[in-house]
Amino acid sequence: MKFPTYFEAVAYPQILSDYPLGPRFVETFSRMSRDELRDLQNRRFLQVMQRGWQVPFYRRLWTRHGLAPQDIRGLDDVGRLPAYSKTDLMESIEAHPPFGDFHGMEGHAVEERPQVVIHTTSGTTRRPQPLFYGPKSRELQNLLLARGYLFQGLRPSDVVQSVYGHGLVNGGHYVRETFLHFTNSLFLSAGTGVETRSATQVEIMRDFGVTVLVGFADYIRHLAEVARGMDIIPGRDIRIRMISGHLGRESRAGLSQAWGGAETFDWYGVGDTGLIAAEGPDHGGLYIMEDAHHVDILHPDTQAPLPEGETGNLCVTVLFKDDIFPVIRFNTNDLSAFETGPSSLGLGLRRLKGFLGRSDNMVKLRGINVYPTAIGEILQGLPHTTGEFLCRVERIDGRDEMTVAIEVGGEPAQRVGSLESYQDLFRRRLGVEVLIEVVAPGALAALTGIESRQKPIRLVDTRFTS
């Protein structure tokens, strides 16, 4: 019996034609009207919906909300579909172990099923979630990420070092496949500080002439500190020209300066969807890959769509995942907002403001919403700090309190002396008082996992633990 191979399941010429890369991407969306784009989205949405009705998870979710297949006639009806979140997927796994009933594998006879790629999320917020990809959806995710890098200015002459993690998590594997399958740049898959020691990573950058760094901003910034500690100076001994990763509310100026003036670019996506939006050379927001995704911004509590420019939960439908694990109205719980105003590049694509925090990672103190991402943003402007921090929330005498531990250089007496100024700064910037704890550089590494995790832990909430 002949089983289909991974590469036989992917029509590469077709996907390269349908989802343009490089200059063709800019040319295509410079001339495509919003009506033409809507028609394209609608055709792809209906194909995904047809697949969705075959998946038990969606069939159960939609019928519970009183919907039948004929009720969703096109993208104009997408708002009638209930949004779901990771919580719903984990409940599916509990009820239908070990993989849940949302992946759609049971819709194929084993001898006819395409190869399934399985990874997991990082488990930063809670238990890791399994992720599933068929060959078509996997390669399209790779292509779209390559589209983002090329849009940002990646060149065939670049030597790229990736500091995304491997193991079961998706990140490092996804990025490696992207560069090898859809770009001509030389690629070094260094991984986290556990996979390749930070000092060794710095030496590799210097010795192999790395020009581009990709990864999460926290660790990329940390590597610049490691380099200087080794008397290897970014901009002199290592000439990084471009940094592309998950920057969120990271201080661009600080990250760029740490690496000798490198140009920084943001992109956004989650493991379930792949890249959704990428910043372009205009640095005017993150362009949504609307030929591949439909995006709504929802109110975190009511799930109602929000007006243009307002911040809420990013909800996405992937318009190409009609093989394994369809993603239809996935509420990421990541906060973002649509940019308003026209694109300076003349592209007819909507733009996001990027990652602005998580609605389920928000802490309410005395009526004020506080996000860990805002803490990191404040630290980028402070002298003597390494940028490393950890927020600890606990209930003391019936009142919620947040303590922010900050790594600060200098002598112990100097660190203690800075407490009052930090306390006052955070009170003014956050609008609420938090407690400050000042610690020596490196003291938080074991708690945040900066060397071992691709997404460091920034919030420890003990209020609800026994």
GITA-V29021 format. One line per field, one symbol per residue. ss: DSSP state (A for helix, B for strand, O for the rest). phi: phi as a letter, one per 20 degrees, with the letter a starting at -180 (. if undefined). psi: psi as a letter, one per 30 degrees, with the letter a starting at -180 (. if undefined). A space follows every 10 residues. Layout:
ss: ???
phi: ???
psi: ???
//
This chain:
ss: OOOOOOAAAO OAAAAAAAOO OOAAAAAAAA AOOAAAAAAA AAAAAAAAAA AAOOOAAAAA AAAAOOOOAA AOOOAAAAAA OOOBOAAAAA AAAAAOOOOO OOOOAAAOOO OOOOOBBBBB OOOOOOOOOB BBBBAAAAAA AAAAAAAAAA AAOOOOOOBB BBOOOOOOBO AAAAAAAAAA AAOOOBBBBO OOOOOOOAAA AAAAAAAAOO OBBBBBAAAA AAAAAAAAAO OOOBOOOBOO OBBBBBOOOO OAAAAAAAOO OOBBBBBBBB OOOBBBBBBO OOOOOBBBOO OOBBBBBBOO OOOOBOOOOO OBBBBBBBOO OOOOOOOOOB BBBBBBOBOO OOOOOOOOOO BBOOOOOBAA AOBBBOOBBB OAAAAAAAAO OOOOBBBBBB BBBBBBOOBB BBBBBBBBOO OAAAAAAOAA AAAAAAAAAA OOOOBBBBBO OOOOAAAAOO OOOOOOOOBB BOOOOO
phi: .eefegffed eggfffffcf dlgfffffee dfffffffff gffffffffg fgfeeggfgf ffffemecgf fderffegff fffccggfff ffffecfedm cdenfffcfg fdffgdedcc ffmfeaggdf cccegfffff ffffffgfff gfogdgffdd dddffdmfff gffffffgff eccdffcdef mffffcggff gfffgffemf dcdcqeggff ffffffgffe mdegndecde dbccaeeleg ffffffffdm nffdcdbcac gfdmfdbbfd feldoeffff fdbdccddfg eemffdfgne eafedcdeec edddlgccme efmeebbffd nfffemeedf cdenfdpdfe dededlndec dgffffffff eefmeenebb ecdbdclmcf cdddececen fgfffffegf ffgffffffe nbecedcdcf gnfegfeemg eddfcffdcd defdde
psi: kkkklefffk ieeeeeefik lbeeeeeege fkleeeeeee eeeeeeeeee eeffkeeeee eeefggklef fjfaffgeff kkllaeeeee eeeefilfga gffgeffkke ffklkkkkal lfgefakkkk kkkleeeeee eeeeeeeeee efgklffkjk kkgklbbfle deeeeeeeee eglglkkjie aafeejkeee eeeeeeeghk fkkkakeeee eeeeeeeefg hjjkfefkik fkkkajebgk jeeeeeefhg gkkkkllkll eefakekkka ffhhljkkif ffkkkljkkf efgkkllkfk kakkkkkkgf igdkikjjhj jfgkkalkkl llkffgkhkl klgakgakfg gkkjjhgkkk keeeeeeeff gklflffklk kkkljjhgkk kkkjkkkkaa leeeeeffee eeeeeeeeef glklkkkkll kfffefefhe ffkfjlkfkj jgfgk.
//
